[in-house]
Amino acid sequence: MKRIAIALLVLGLSACVSHNVYFPAAAVEKGADRIIADVWSLTDKAKEKK
Amino acid sequence: MKTFFARLLTLFLLSGALNAYAVSEREFNTPGINVVKARMQARHGQLQAYYNSGAVGLNLDGTIELRDEASVPLVFRRKLAALVDAENQDRETLYGEISNVYAHPEWRVEVREVFAKRWLKHAHRGWWIMSDRGWIQK
């Protein structure tokens, strides 16, 4: 029982860390799209309509 | 012992849920990012015409480049070169700020790679982008 508890604890702690071990490519891509849209869209849209 | 196990399980599940929350809700909305973004937005008003004319093109590495200086009137050349430099510096700052969001400054490299692809993807029709065959018009 104690061993299972320890194993779970280790698993839980490692799960916390894992998010910061691998580069979150999908999240960064989503954020990048939003930033690019913000930087490029404002003036672009106004011009395209003309 | 059983209650201990149950409590531990609850804690485990809770921490998992919190982890998921922390990642999905993480947005690039820090003061550092917003300052750079505002500068880039303002600068885009000036750069846009040069993207359209092809004087400035988008590189494969997440930077921009003065690719056709001859098409720019002499009096504007120095100003445009400064704009391109400033834009590239701000982009580099932006990539660094985003890697700081994750407390992994070394991820700047990966962030730059992601942005490089997305800039090209979102580039407007008619803009010049770098490819493995050289400059092409999108």
N, CA and C atoms of all chains as a GROMACS GRO file, in nm:
protein
  564
    1MET      N    1   0.083  -0.120   0.000
    1MET     CA    2   0.000   0.000   0.000
    1MET      C    3   0.087   0.126   0.000
    2LYS      N    4   0.184   0.122   0.089
    2LYS     CA    5   0.272   0.238   0.101
    2LYS      C    6   0.350   0.261  -0.030
    3ARG      N    7   0.385   0.147  -0.089
    3ARG     CA    8   0.462   0.158  -0.213
    3ARG      C    9   0.380   0.222  -0.324
    4ILE      N   10   0.251   0.182  -0.328
    4ILE     CA   11   0.162   0.240  -0.430
    4ILE      C   12   0.148   0.390  -0.407
    5ALA      N   13   0.134   0.425  -0.278
    5ALA     CA   14   0.119   0.566  -0.244
    5ALA      C   15   0.242   0.645  -0.288
    6ILE      N   16   0.357   0.591  -0.262
    6ILE     CA   17   0.481   0.658  -0.300
    6ILE      C   18   0.492   0.669  -0.452
    7ALA      N   19   0.455   0.558  -0.519
    7ALA     CA   20   0.461   0.558  -0.665
    7ALA      C   21   0.369   0.665  -0.722
    8LEU      N   22   0.249   0.676  -0.665
    8LEU     CA   23   0.153   0.777  -0.710
    8LEU      C   24   0.207   0.918  -0.688
    9LEU      N   25   0.266   0.936  -0.573
    9LEU     CA   26   0.322   1.067  -0.538
    9LEU      C   27   0.430   1.107  -0.638
   10VAL      N   28   0.516   1.013  -0.667
   10VAL     CA   29   0.625   1.039  -0.763
   10VAL      C   30   0.567   1.072  -0.900
   11LEU      N   31   0.465   0.994  -0.939
   11LEU     CA   32   0.400   1.015  -1.068
   11LEU      C   33   0.336   1.154  -1.074
   12GLY      N   34   0.270   1.188  -0.964
   12GLY     CA   35   0.203   1.318  -0.957
   12GLY      C   36   0.302   1.432  -0.968
   13LEU      N   37   0.411   1.421  -0.896
   13LEU     CA   38   0.513   1.525  -0.897
   13LEU      C   39   0.578   1.536  -1.035
   14SER      N   40   0.602   1.421  -1.096
   14SER     CA   41   0.666   1.424  -1.228
   14SER      C   42   0.572   1.485  -1.331
   15ALA      N   43   0.442   1.465  -1.311
   15ALA     CA   44   0.344   1.524  -1.403
   15ALA      C   45   0.351   1.677  -1.395
   16CYS      N   46   0.371   1.727  -1.274
   16CYS     CA   47   0.382   1.872  -1.255
   16CYS      C   48   0.500   1.927  -1.332
   17VAL      N   49   0.608   1.855  -1.327
   17VAL     CA   50   0.732   1.903  -1.388
   17VAL      C   51   0.727   1.889  -1.540
   18SER      N   52   0.660   1.783  -1.587
   18SER     CA   53   0.667   1.749  -1.729
   18SER      C   54   0.622   1.864  -1.819
   19HIS      N   55   0.531   1.946  -1.771
   19HIS     CA   56   0.481   2.055  -1.854
   19HIS      C   57   0.591   2.154  -1.890
   20ASN      N   58   0.691   2.158  -1.807
   20ASN     CA   59   0.798   2.253  -1.832
   20ASN      C   60   0.921   2.189  -1.894
   21VAL      N   61   0.913   2.060  -1.922
   21VAL     CA   62   1.029   1.993  -1.976
   21VAL      C   63   1.026   1.998  -2.129
   22TYR      N   64   0.906   1.982  -2.184
   22TYR     CA   65   0.895   1.981  -2.330
   22TYR      C   66   0.842   2.115  -2.380
   23PHE      N   67   0.895   2.159  -2.490
   23PHE     CA   68   0.852   2.284  -2.550
   23PHE      C   69   0.706   2.273  -2.597
   24PRO      N   70   0.619   2.359  -2.548
   24PRO     CA   71   0.476   2.349  -2.583
   24PRO      C   72   0.448   2.410  -2.721
   25ALA      N   73   0.486   2.337  -2.824
   25ALA     CA   74   0.481   2.390  -2.961
   25ALA      C   75   0.340   2.436  -3.001
   26ALA      N   76   0.239   2.357  -2.967
   26ALA     CA   77   0.103   2.391  -3.008
   26ALA      C   78   0.057   2.520  -2.942
   27ALA      N   79   0.087   2.535  -2.813
   27ALA     CA   80   0.044   2.655  -2.741
   27ALA      C   81   0.116   2.778  -2.794
   28VAL      N   82   0.245   2.763  -2.822
   28VAL     CA   83   0.322   2.877  -2.873
   28VAL      C   84   0.272   2.916  -3.013
   29GLU      N   85   0.237   2.815  -3.093
   29GLU     CA   86   0.187   2.842  -3.227
   29GLU      C   87   0.057   2.922  -3.221
   30LYS      N   88  -0.029   2.880  -3.129
   30LYS     CA   89  -0.156   2.950  -3.111
   30LYS      C   90  -0.132   3.095  -3.068
   31GLY      N   91  -0.042   3.111  -2.972
   31GLY     CA   92  -0.009   3.245  -2.925
   31GLY      C   93   0.055   3.329  -3.034
   32ALA      N   94   0.140   3.264  -3.114
   32ALA     CA   95   0.206   3.335  -3.224
   32ALA      C   96   0.102   3.386  -3.323
   33ASP      N   97   0.006   3.301  -3.356
   33ASP     CA   98  -0.099   3.341  -3.450
   33ASP      C   99  -0.174   3.463  -3.401
   34ARG      N  100  -0.200   3.466  -3.271
   34ARG     CA  101  -0.274   3.579  -3.214
   34ARG      C  102  -0.191   3.706  -3.221
   35ILE      N  103  -0.064   3.694  -3.187
   35ILE     CA  104   0.023   3.812  -3.188
   35ILE      C  105   0.039   3.865  -3.330
   36ILE      N  106   0.061   3.773  -3.426
   36ILE     CA  107   0.078   3.813  -3.565
   36ILE      C  108  -0.048   3.882  -3.617
   37ALA      N  109  -0.163   3.824  -3.581
   37ALA     CA  110  -0.290   3.886  -3.624
   37ALA      C  111  -0.301   4.027  -3.567
   38ASP      N  112  -0.261   4.043  -3.441
   38ASP     CA  113  -0.268   4.175  -3.378
   38ASP      C  114  -0.173   4.274  -3.444
   39VAL      N  115  -0.054   4.227  -3.473
   39VAL     CA  116   0.048   4.318  -3.528
   39VAL      C  117   0.016   4.355  -3.673
   40TRP      N  118  -0.038   4.262  -3.748
   40TRP     CA  119  -0.058   4.284  -3.891
   40TRP      C  120  -0.200   4.325  -3.931
   41SER      N  121  -0.299   4.288  -3.852
   41SER     CA  122  -0.436   4.300  -3.903
   41SER      C  123  -0.489   4.442  -3.904
   42LEU      N  124  -0.466   4.516  -3.798
   42LEU     CA  125  -0.530   4.648  -3.780
   42LEU      C  126  -0.524   4.734  -3.905
   43THR      N  127  -0.403   4.758  -3.952
   43THR     CA  128  -0.390   4.846  -4.068
   43THR      C  129  -0.421   4.773  -4.198
   44ASP      N  130  -0.393   4.642  -4.201
   44ASP     CA  131  -0.414   4.565  -4.324
   44ASP      C  132  -0.560   4.564  -4.366
   45LYS      N  133  -0.646   4.535  -4.268
   45LYS     CA  134  -0.787   4.521  -4.298
   45LYS      C  135  -0.845   4.649  -4.357
   46ALA      N  136  -0.803   4.759  -4.300
   46ALA     CA  137  -0.852   4.888  -4.347
   46ALA      C  138  -0.811   4.911  -4.492
   47LYS      N  139  -0.690   4.869  -4.523
   47LYS     CA  140  -0.640   4.889  -4.660
   47LYS      C  141  -0.704   4.795  -4.761
   48GLU      N  142  -0.725   4.669  -4.717
   48GLU     CA  143  -0.779   4.570  -4.810
   48GLU      C  144  -0.920   4.605  -4.856
   49LYS      N  145  -0.995   4.670  -4.768
   49LYS     CA  146  -1.132   4.702  -4.801
   49LYS      C  147  -1.142   4.807  -4.912
   50LYS      N  148  -1.039   4.887  -4.922
   50LYS     CA  149  -1.043   4.996  -5.020
   50LYS      C  150  -1.048   4.943  -5.163
   51MET      N  151  -0.536   0.399   0.674
   51MET     CA  152  -0.454   0.388   0.554
   51MET      C  153  -0.537   0.413   0.429
   52LYS      N  154  -0.663   0.364   0.436
   52LYS     CA  155  -0.748   0.380   0.319
   52LYS      C  156  -0.780   0.528   0.294
   53THR      N  157  -0.806   0.599   0.405
   53THR     CA  158  -0.837   0.742   0.388
   53THR      C  159  -0.714   0.817   0.337
   54PHE      N  160  -0.600   0.774   0.386
   54PHE     CA  161  -0.475   0.836   0.341
   54PHE      C  162  -0.461   0.820   0.190
   55PHE      N  163  -0.491   0.699   0.145
   55PHE     CA  164  -0.482   0.669   0.002
   55PHE      C  165  -0.580   0.755  -0.078
   56ALA      N  166  -0.702   0.765  -0.024
   56ALA     CA  167  -0.805   0.843  -0.092
   56ALA      C  168  -0.764   0.990  -0.101
   57ARG      N  169  -0.711   1.040   0.010
   57ARG     CA  170  -0.669   1.181   0.013
   57ARG      C  171  -0.557   1.206  -0.088
   58LEU      N  172  -0.468   1.110  -0.092
   58LEU     CA  173  -0.355   1.123  -0.184
   58LEU      C  174  -0.404   1.126  -0.329
   59LEU      N  175  -0.502   1.039  -0.355
   59LEU     CA  176  -0.559   1.031  -0.490
   59LEU      C  177  -0.625   1.164  -0.526
   60THR      N  178  -0.699   1.220  -0.430
   60THR     CA  179  -0.765   1.349  -0.452
   60THR      C  180  -0.662   1.456  -0.486
   61LEU      N  181  -0.558   1.457  -0.405
   61LEU     CA  182  -0.450   1.554  -0.423
   61LEU      C  183  -0.388   1.540  -0.562
   62PHE      N  184  -0.369   1.414  -0.600
   62PHE     CA  185  -0.309   1.382  -0.728
   62PHE      C  186  -0.394   1.436  -0.844
   63LEU      N  187  -0.524   1.407  -0.834
   63LEU     CA  188  -0.616   1.451  -0.938
   63LEU      C  189  -0.624   1.603  -0.944
   64LEU      N  190  -0.628   1.663  -0.826
   64LEU     CA  191  -0.637   1.809  -0.817
   64LEU      C  192  -0.515   1.875  -0.880
   65SER      N  193  -0.400   1.819  -0.850
   65SER     CA  194  -0.277   1.879  -0.904
   65SER      C  195  -0.274   1.864  -1.056
   66GLY      N  196  -0.327   1.751  -1.103
   66GLY     CA  197  -0.333   1.730  -1.248
   66GLY      C  198  -0.423   1.832  -1.314
   67ALA      N  199  -0.538   1.857  -1.251
   67ALA     CA  200  -0.633   1.953  -1.306
   67ALA      C  201  -0.572   2.093  -1.306
   68LEU      N  202  -0.503   2.127  -1.199
   68LEU     CA  203  -0.439   2.258  -1.188
   68LEU      C  204  -0.331   2.275  -1.294
   69ASN      N  205  -0.257   2.168  -1.318
   69ASN     CA  206  -0.153   2.172  -1.421
   69ASN      C  207  -0.213   2.202  -1.557
   70ALA      N  208  -0.321   2.130  -1.588
   70ALA     CA  209  -0.386   2.148  -1.717
   70ALA      C  210  -0.436   2.290  -1.729
   71TYR      N  211  -0.492   2.343  -1.620
   71TYR     CA  212  -0.543   2.480  -1.620
   71TYR      C  213  -0.431   2.579  -1.647
   72ALA      N  214  -0.322   2.558  -1.577
   72ALA     CA  215  -0.210   2.652  -1.587
   72ALA      C  216  -0.159   2.660  -1.731
   73VAL      N  217  -0.158   2.546  -1.801
   73VAL     CA  218  -0.104   2.545  -1.936
   73VAL      C  219  -0.203   2.604  -2.036
   74SER      N  220  -0.330   2.562  -2.024
   74SER     CA  221  -0.426   2.608  -2.125
   74SER      C  222  -0.457   2.756  -2.111
   75GLU      N  223  -0.447   2.807  -1.990
   75GLU     CA  224  -0.481   2.948  -1.968
   75GLU      C  225  -0.361   3.040  -1.984
   76ARG      N  226  -0.249   2.981  -2.013
   76ARG     CA  227  -0.130   3.064  -2.024
   76ARG      C  228  -0.135   3.146  -2.152
   77GLU      N  229  -0.136   3.273  -2.136
   77GLU     CA  230  -0.143   3.358  -2.254
   77GLU      C  231  -0.023   3.449  -2.259
   78PHE      N  232   0.008   3.492  -2.378
   78PHE     CA  233   0.123   3.581  -2.394
   78PHE      C  234   0.076   3.724  -2.373
   79ASN      N  235   0.051   3.754  -2.250
   79ASN     CA  236  -0.011   3.882  -2.217
   79ASN      C  237   0.066   3.955  -2.107
   80THR      N  238   0.197   3.938  -2.109
   80THR     CA  239   0.279   4.001  -2.005
   80THR      C  240   0.310   4.145  -2.047
   81PRO      N  241   0.343   4.230  -1.952
   81PRO     CA  242   0.378   4.369  -1.986
   81PRO      C  243   0.490   4.376  -2.089
   82GLY      N  244   0.590   4.290  -2.073
   82GLY     CA  245   0.704   4.291  -2.166
   82GLY      C  246   0.660   4.262  -2.308
   83ILE      N  247   0.574   4.162  -2.325
   83ILE     CA  248   0.525   4.125  -2.458
   83ILE      C  249   0.439   4.237  -2.516
   84ASN      N  250   0.353   4.292  -2.434
   84ASN     CA  251   0.261   4.395  -2.484
   84ASN      C  252   0.334   4.522  -2.530
   85VAL      N  253   0.441   4.555  -2.462
   85VAL     CA  254   0.519   4.674  -2.501
   85VAL      C  255   0.579   4.653  -2.641
   86VAL      N  256   0.641   4.536  -2.661
   86VAL     CA  257   0.702   4.506  -2.792
   86VAL      C  258   0.594   4.501  -2.899
   87LYS      N  259   0.484   4.437  -2.867
   87LYS     CA  260   0.375   4.422  -2.963
   87LYS      C  261   0.324   4.559  -3.010
   88ALA      N  262   0.307   4.650  -2.915
   88ALA     CA  263   0.258   4.784  -2.950
   88ALA      C  264   0.355   4.854  -3.044
   89ARG      N  265   0.484   4.839  -3.016
   89ARG     CA  266   0.584   4.901  -3.104
   89ARG      C  267   0.576   4.842  -3.244
   90MET      N  268   0.560   4.710  -3.250
   90MET     CA  269   0.556   4.643  -3.381
   90MET      C  270   0.430   4.681  -3.458
   91GLN      N  271   0.321   4.694  -3.387
   91GLN     CA  272   0.196   4.737  -3.451
   91GLN      C  273   0.213   4.874  -3.516
   92ALA      N  274   0.269   4.966  -3.439
   92ALA     CA  275   0.290   5.102  -3.489
   92ALA      C  276   0.384   5.100  -3.610
   93ARG      N  277   0.489   5.021  -3.600
   93ARG     CA  278   0.587   5.015  -3.708
   93ARG      C  279   0.528   4.952  -3.833
   94HIS      N  280   0.434   4.860  -3.816
   94HIS     CA  281   0.376   4.794  -3.933
   94HIS      C  282   0.305   4.893  -4.025
   95GLY      N  283   0.253   4.998  -3.966
   95GLY     CA  284   0.190   5.102  -4.047
   95GLY      C  285   0.286   5.158  -4.150
   96GLN      N  286   0.414   5.164  -4.111
   96GLN     CA  287   0.516   5.218  -4.202
   96GLN      C  288   0.574   5.109  -4.293
   97LEU      N  289   0.586   4.988  -4.239
   97LEU     CA  290   0.652   4.880  -4.314
   97LEU      C  291   0.562   4.819  -4.421
   98GLN      N  292   0.434   4.825  -4.397
   98GLN     CA  293   0.337   4.757  -4.483
   98GLN      C  294   0.356   4.788  -4.632
   99ALA      N  295   0.373   4.914  -4.664
   99ALA     CA  296   0.389   4.954  -4.804
   99ALA      C  297   0.511   4.887  -4.865
  100TYR      N  298   0.614   4.867  -4.783
  100TYR     CA  299   0.737   4.806  -4.835
  100TYR      C  300   0.723   4.654  -4.850
  101TYR      N  301   0.637   4.592  -4.767
  101TYR     CA  302   0.606   4.450  -4.790
  101TYR      C  303   0.532   4.439  -4.923
  102ASN      N  304   0.436   4.529  -4.943
  102ASN     CA  305   0.355   4.526  -5.065
  102ASN      C  306   0.439   4.548  -5.190
  103SER      N  307   0.535   4.640  -5.181
  103SER     CA  308   0.616   4.672  -5.299
  103SER      C  309   0.725   4.569  -5.322
  104GLY      N  310   0.756   4.489  -5.220
  104GLY     CA  311   0.861   4.389  -5.234
  104GLY      C  312   0.998   4.441  -5.194
  105ALA      N  313   1.004   4.564  -5.148
  105ALA     CA  314   1.132   4.618  -5.102
  105ALA      C  315   1.180   4.540  -4.980
  106VAL      N  316   1.084   4.498  -4.897
  106VAL     CA  317   1.116   4.420  -4.778
  106VAL      C  318   1.050   4.283  -4.791
  107GLY      N  319   1.127   4.179  -4.759
  107GLY     CA  320   1.075   4.044  -4.766
  107GLY      C  321   1.087   3.974  -4.631
  108LEU      N  322   1.017   3.860  -4.621
  108LEU     CA  323   1.017   3.783  -4.498
  108LEU      C  324   1.114   3.666  -4.510
  109ASN      N  325   1.204   3.658  -4.415
  109ASN     CA  326   1.304   3.553  -4.416
  109ASN      C  327   1.253   3.423  -4.356
  110LEU      N  328   1.333   3.317  -4.372
  110LEU     CA  329   1.296   3.186  -4.319
  110LEU      C  330   1.321   3.176  -4.168
  111ASP      N  331   1.398   3.270  -4.115
  111ASP     CA  332   1.439   3.258  -3.974
  111ASP      C  333   1.364   3.351  -3.880
  112GLY      N  334   1.249   3.402  -3.926
  112GLY     CA  335   1.170   3.488  -3.838
  112GLY      C  336   1.214   3.632  -3.836
  113THR      N  337   1.296   3.671  -3.933
  113THR     CA  338   1.336   3.812  -3.944
  113THR      C  339   1.284   3.866  -4.077
  114ILE      N  340   1.298   3.997  -4.096
  114ILE     CA  341   1.265   4.056  -4.225
  114ILE      C  342   1.394   4.112  -4.285
  115GLU      N  343   1.391   4.136  -4.417
  115GLU     CA  344   1.513   4.178  -4.484
  115GLU      C  345   1.483   4.278  -4.595
  116LEU      N  346   1.573   4.372  -4.609
  116LEU     CA  347   1.565   4.468  -4.719
  116LEU      C  348   1.614   4.396  -4.844
  117ARG      N  349   1.521   4.353  -4.930
  117ARG     CA  350   1.562   4.269  -5.043
  117ARG      C  351   1.572   4.344  -5.176
  118ASP      N  352   1.508   4.460  -5.183
  118ASP     CA  353   1.513   4.535  -5.308
  118ASP      C  354   1.527   4.684  -5.280
  119GLU      N  355   1.648   4.720  -5.238
  119GLU     CA  356   1.673   4.857  -5.197
  119GLU      C  357   1.656   4.954  -5.314
  120ALA      N  358   1.688   4.906  -5.435
  120ALA     CA  359   1.684   4.992  -5.553
  120ALA      C  360   1.544   5.048  -5.578
  121SER      N  361   1.443   4.976  -5.533
  121SER     CA  362   1.305   5.020  -5.557
  121SER      C  363   1.262   5.132  -5.462
  122VAL      N  364   1.347   5.158  -5.363
  122VAL     CA  365   1.312   5.261  -5.264
  122VAL      C  366   1.381   5.393  -5.299
  123PRO      N  367   1.305   5.502  -5.305
  123PRO     CA  368   1.367   5.632  -5.330
  123PRO      C  369   1.479   5.659  -5.231
  124LEU      N  370   1.584   5.719  -5.283
  124LEU     CA  371   1.706   5.742  -5.206
  124LEU      C  372   1.680   5.803  -5.068
  125VAL      N  373   1.591   5.900  -5.065
  125VAL     CA  374   1.569   5.972  -4.938
  125VAL      C  375   1.507   5.884  -4.830
  126PHE      N  376   1.443   5.774  -4.870
  126PHE     CA  377   1.377   5.687  -4.772
  126PHE      C  378   1.462   5.568  -4.730
  127ARG      N  379   1.572   5.547  -4.801
  127ARG     CA  380   1.649   5.424  -4.780
  127ARG      C  381   1.701   5.408  -4.638
  128ARG      N  382   1.759   5.519  -4.587
  128ARG     CA  383   1.816   5.510  -4.452
  128ARG      C  384   1.710   5.484  -4.348
  129LYS      N  385   1.598   5.549  -4.367
  129LYS     CA  386   1.488   5.533  -4.272
  129LYS      C  387   1.435   5.390  -4.277
  130LEU      N  388   1.425   5.336  -4.398
  130LEU     CA  389   1.374   5.200  -4.411
  130LEU      C  390   1.471   5.099  -4.349
  131ALA      N  391   1.600   5.119  -4.372
  131ALA     CA  392   1.698   5.029  -4.313
  131ALA      C  393   1.687   5.029  -4.161
  132ALA      N  394   1.663   5.148  -4.104
  132ALA     CA  395   1.647   5.159  -3.959
  132ALA      C  396   1.520   5.088  -3.913
  133LEU      N  397   1.415   5.100  -3.994
  133LEU     CA  398   1.289   5.033  -3.960
  133LEU      C  399   1.307   4.882  -3.956
  134VAL      N  400   1.376   4.830  -4.058
  134VAL     CA  401   1.398   4.685  -4.067
  134VAL      C  402   1.481   4.638  -3.947
  135ASP      N  403   1.585   4.714  -3.915
  135ASP     CA  404   1.668   4.678  -3.798
  135ASP      C  405   1.587   4.678  -3.670
  136ALA      N  406   1.508   4.783  -3.653
  136ALA     CA  407   1.428   4.794  -3.531
  136ALA      C  408   1.327   4.680  -3.521
  137GLU      N  409   1.268   4.646  -3.636
  137GLU     CA  410   1.169   4.538  -3.638
  137GLU      C  411   1.235   4.405  -3.599
  138ASN      N  412   1.351   4.379  -3.656
  138ASN     CA  413   1.420   4.253  -3.624
  138ASN      C  414   1.462   4.247  -3.478
  139GLN      N  415   1.503   4.361  -3.424
  139GLN     CA  416   1.539   4.364  -3.282
  139GLN      C  417   1.417   4.337  -3.195
  140ASP      N  418   1.305   4.398  -3.230
  140ASP     CA  419   1.184   4.378  -3.151
  140ASP      C  420   1.134   4.235  -3.160
  141ARG      N  421   1.146   4.175  -3.279
  141ARG     CA  422   1.104   4.036  -3.293
  141ARG      C  423   1.188   3.947  -3.203
  142GLU      N  424   1.318   3.973  -3.200
  142GLU     CA  425   1.407   3.894  -3.114
  142GLU      C  426   1.369   3.912  -2.967
  143THR      N  427   1.338   4.036  -2.930
  143THR     CA  428   1.294   4.062  -2.793
  143THR      C  429   1.165   3.986  -2.764
  144LEU      N  430   1.074   3.988  -2.861
  144LEU     CA  431   0.946   3.918  -2.845
  144LEU      C  432   0.968   3.769  -2.821
  145TYR      N  433   1.055   3.708  -2.901
  145TYR     CA  434   1.080   3.564  -2.884
  145TYR      C  435   1.138   3.537  -2.745
  146GLY      N  436   1.224   3.626  -2.700
  146GLY     CA  437   1.281   3.610  -2.566
  146GLY      C  438   1.177   3.625  -2.457
  147GLU      N  439   1.089   3.725  -2.473
  147GLU     CA  440   0.985   3.748  -2.373
  147GLU      C  441   0.892   3.627  -2.362
  148ILE      N  442   0.862   3.566  -2.478
  148ILE     CA  443   0.772   3.450  -2.476
  148ILE      C  444   0.839   3.331  -2.410
  149SER      N  445   0.967   3.311  -2.437
  149SER     CA  446   1.036   3.200  -2.370
  149SER      C  447   1.043   3.225  -2.220
  150ASN      N  448   1.044   3.352  -2.179
  150ASN     CA  449   1.044   3.384  -2.037
  150ASN      C  450   0.911   3.350  -1.970
  151VAL      N  451   0.803   3.356  -2.048
  151VAL     CA  452   0.671   3.319  -1.994
  151VAL      C  453   0.678   3.177  -1.938
  152TYR      N  454   0.753   3.093  -2.005
  152TYR     CA  455   0.765   2.954  -1.962
  152TYR      C  456   0.883   2.932  -1.869
  153ALA      N  457   0.951   3.040  -1.836
  153ALA     CA  458   1.071   3.032  -1.751
  153ALA      C  459   1.177   2.942  -1.814
  154HIS      N  460   1.181   2.942  -1.947
  154HIS     CA  461   1.282   2.866  -2.020
  154HIS      C  462   1.346   2.958  -2.125
  155PRO      N  463   1.439   3.044  -2.084
  155PRO     CA  464   1.499   3.138  -2.180
  155PRO      C  465   1.560   3.068  -2.302
  156GLU      N  466   1.604   2.943  -2.283
  156GLU     CA  467   1.668   2.872  -2.395
  156GLU      C  468   1.567   2.831  -2.502
  157TRP      N  469   1.438   2.840  -2.470
  157TRP     CA  470   1.335   2.806  -2.570
  157TRP      C  471   1.319   2.916  -2.674
  158ARG      N  472   1.390   3.026  -2.658
  158ARG     CA  473   1.387   3.135  -2.755
  158ARG      C  474   1.408   3.081  -2.897
  159VAL      N  475   1.496   2.981  -2.907
  159VAL     CA  476   1.526   2.922  -3.038
  159VAL      C  477   1.402   2.856  -3.097
  160GLU      N  478   1.334   2.777  -3.017
  160GLU     CA  479   1.213   2.709  -3.064
  160GLU      C  480   1.102   2.810  -3.094
  161VAL      N  481   1.090   2.911  -3.007
  161VAL     CA  482   0.988   3.014  -3.027
  161VAL      C  483   1.012   3.084  -3.161
  162ARG      N  484   1.139   3.115  -3.188
  162ARG     CA  485   1.174   3.180  -3.314
  162ARG      C  486   1.135   3.092  -3.433
  163GLU      N  487   1.159   2.962  -3.421
  163GLU     CA  488   1.124   2.869  -3.530
  163GLU      C  489   0.974   2.866  -3.555
  164VAL      N  490   0.898   2.863  -3.445
  164VAL     CA  491   0.752   2.862  -3.459
  164VAL      C  492   0.706   2.990  -3.528
  165PHE      N  493   0.755   3.104  -3.479
  165PHE     CA  494   0.716   3.233  -3.537
  165PHE      C  495   0.757   3.242  -3.684
  166ALA      N  496   0.876   3.194  -3.716
  166ALA     CA  497   0.923   3.203  -3.853
  166ALA      C  498   0.822   3.139  -3.947
  167LYS      N  499   0.772   3.022  -3.908
  167LYS     CA  500   0.674   2.951  -3.992
  167LYS      C  501   0.543   3.027  -4.000
  168ARG      N  502   0.502   3.083  -3.885
  168ARG     CA  503   0.370   3.148  -3.881
  168ARG      C  504   0.371   3.283  -3.954
  169TRP      N  505   0.481   3.357  -3.945
  169TRP     CA  506   0.490   3.484  -4.020
  169TRP      C  507   0.468   3.452  -4.168
  170LEU      N  508   0.539   3.348  -4.218
  170LEU     CA  509   0.530   3.314  -4.360
  170LEU      C  510   0.389   3.269  -4.396
  171LYS      N  511   0.329   3.193  -4.306
  171LYS     CA  512   0.195   3.142  -4.331
  171LYS      C  513   0.095   3.257  -4.344
  172HIS      N  514   0.110   3.356  -4.258
  172HIS     CA  515   0.015   3.467  -4.255
  172HIS      C  516   0.051   3.579  -4.352
  173ALA      N  517   0.166   3.568  -4.414
  173ALA     CA  518   0.208   3.674  -4.508
  173ALA      C  519   0.101   3.693  -4.615
  174HIS      N  520   0.079   3.818  -4.650
  174HIS     CA  521  -0.028   3.846  -4.745
  174HIS      C  522   0.013   3.811  -4.887
  175ARG      N  523  -0.085   3.790  -4.970
  175ARG     CA  524  -0.062   3.763  -5.110
  175ARG      C  525   0.011   3.882  -5.172
  176GLY      N  526   0.114   3.853  -5.248
  176GLY     CA  527   0.190   3.961  -5.311
  176GLY      C  528   0.318   3.996  -5.235
  177TRP      N  529   0.323   3.958  -5.108
  177TRP     CA  530   0.444   3.983  -5.031
  177TRP      C  531   0.553   3.884  -5.073
  178TRP      N  532   0.677   3.927  -5.054
  178TRP     CA  533   0.789   3.840  -5.091
  178TRP      C  534   0.838   3.762  -4.971
  179ILE      N  535   0.850   3.632  -4.988
  179ILE     CA  536   0.899   3.547  -4.879
  179ILE      C  537   1.015   3.461  -4.928
  180MET      N  538   1.103   3.430  -4.836
  180MET     CA  539   1.219   3.347  -4.870
  180MET      C  540   1.176   3.200  -4.871
  181SER      N  541   1.229   3.125  -4.967
  181SER     CA  542   1.204   2.981  -4.971
  181SER      C  543   1.338   2.912  -4.995
  182ASP      N  544   1.335   2.780  -4.999
  182ASP     CA  545   1.463   2.710  -5.024
  182ASP      C  546   1.512   2.732  -5.167
  183ARG      N  547   1.426   2.793  -5.251
  183ARG     CA  548   1.469   2.826  -5.388
  183ARG      C  549   1.498   2.975  -5.403
  184GLY      N  550   1.501   3.046  -5.293
  184GLY     CA  551   1.524   3.190  -5.300
  184GLY      C  552   1.395   3.268  -5.279
  185TRP      N  553   1.395   3.395  -5.314
  185TRP     CA  554   1.277   3.479  -5.292
  185TRP      C  555   1.164   3.439  -5.385
  186ILE      N  556   1.046   3.426  -5.330
  186ILE     CA  557   0.928   3.401  -5.413
  186ILE      C  558   0.817   3.496  -5.369
  187GLN      N  559   0.729   3.526  -5.464
  187GLN     CA  560   0.617   3.613  -5.428
  187GLN      C  561   0.499   3.527  -5.390
  188LYS      N  562   0.442   3.557  -5.275
  188LYS     CA  563   0.332   3.476  -5.226
  188LYS      C  564   0.203   3.505  -5.301
   0.00000   0.00000   0.00000
